[in-house]
Amino acid sequence: MQEISIKASDLANKIEGVLYGPDNLLSGNYTFLNKASENDIVIRHKINGKGIEIANEKGVSCLITQNPHDDAISMAKALNFSLIVTEHIEYATAFALNTIVKEYAEDSFKVAVTGTNGKSTTTHLLYTIFSDFNYDTYTNTDAESEGNTLIDPRVASELSDYYHKNNNIDVITLEVSEVQGWDDEIMKNHSNKMIRALDADSVIITNASMDHINLVKSFDNLLYEISGAAKALLNGDKESLLVLNYEDENIRNMANIVSNQSNINVMFFGNYDENNILSVSYKEGVGIYSGNELYVEQKDLPFNSIHFIQDIMAALAVCIYRNMDRGRVIESLKNYKPLARRFIKLRENPIIIDDFAHNPSGINLTIENGSKLGNNLFIVNAIRGSRGDDINREIAEALVKSLKDRDNYTLLLTCSVDVVNHLNTVVDSEKNIFLEILEENNIHFMLFESLEESLLNVVNLASDDDVILLLGAQGMDPASRILKKHNII
């Protein structure tokens, strides 16, 4: 097994850290403490003296942290153990990612997908298509879409494992959070740093809508963070591709960032236009076009909802750019199995749709598409716990926007106290702001403390020809399990 070597002092300089302990030559993989083996380099946001002891017993060559708690530093000195403390743990993550990519996947085709909505589906679509073409393809978006973080060494660790298992990496499709941080403190330029570390050949930006408001504070700040993805392509002179959502004016205008770079190709996707200004476009009921030529017919699309068709268009832009065989791409699309909780139909009569929609634009799109599937609309929405008052205000306002002109809706809210942990508990201020916004706008609702109670009530209320939408993030994740327990699905 090939190892990657660097002196501890050099690594500390690279990530703007301070080295405590010996300046050893480090030659292991970047990984987690619980996964670490002898000589590995552990990246961990917080560590205390006991954690240093565990790392030392495992034979870890170095540990990098942002928050050394209690006696961590003194323990490292006592054990003559290499500890690096940095104020920016993401610098370590980015360095680890870049190191692994250069060592094991420098010649691979690397795609980064970012934006507020659609990242996971677009990334997974590309992973599926490239895999169906028999490329050795790595993605950080798995079937449950839970392994997609770039704030820990997961991707670097998994890339290394993938290479040593397959002895090759042809393609990397990476989901990159447009905004990232801890405890209401943003990691500035997160998408830019991670996409530069990846040395991406293609960047897809899906859209921009307010989310993570506890981190970005303003929409302009959000746009700045997202624009870092396009700026990341300016890092080199190789030929690359920027794929932008033409329907989102703010994203469309990001083409200006690379307008003077002859090596960067720009492709837009959006609704069909007779003037043929879009590289990839969609005509309702017909299908998706490449330029003015029909590329895939409506009947061969795995989704019919427009927000998922946008994800397909973004993925197809990369396939078209790569001149991939059209017939094989279509066959892959036809057989595509979507990620969990992405507008998944759990039942007929009444139709029950489970969707991860957890920010304003996602909620509006899901309600718009879901309401077309049945006579009366029933919505169960899980209030977002421990995400702050502002994001809950935004979500409540999104519900107002979608429901204010409707007569045939029933809205149920839940705090999901029966299923969430302490990291996702709805606090009083979050619940209060949510309810106040709805009451001020005359949006009628029922409130349930438990998720199970809300689900049993909505099933009893709905008739066979109605549609039930299950919306929200962590507080709604166990819904299908609960429904199965009661033999509802």
Secondary structure, DSSP 8 states (H G I E B T S, - for coil): -----EEHHHHHHHTTEEEES---EE-S-EE-TTT--TT-EEEEEEE-HHHHHHHHHTT-SEEEEEEE-TTHHHHHHHTT--EEEES-HHHHHHHHHHHHHHHH-TTSEEEEEESSSSHHHHHHHHHHHHHHTT--EEES--TTS----SSSTHHHHHHHHHHHHHS---EEEEE--SS-EETTEE-TTHHHHHHHHHT-SEEEE-------HHHH-SHHHHHHHHHHHHHHGGG--S-EEEEEETTSHHHHGGGGGGTT-TTEEEEEEEE--TT---SEEEETTTEEEETTEEEEEGGG-S--SHHHHHHHHHHHHHHHHTT--HHHHHHHHHT----TTSSEEEETTTEEEEE---SHHHHHHHHHHHGGGSSSEEEEEE--TTS-HHHHHHHHHHHHHHHTT-SSEEEEEE--TTT--GGG---HHHHHHHHHHHHHTT---EEESSHHHHHHHHHHH--TT-EEEEE-SGGGTTHHHHHHHTT--
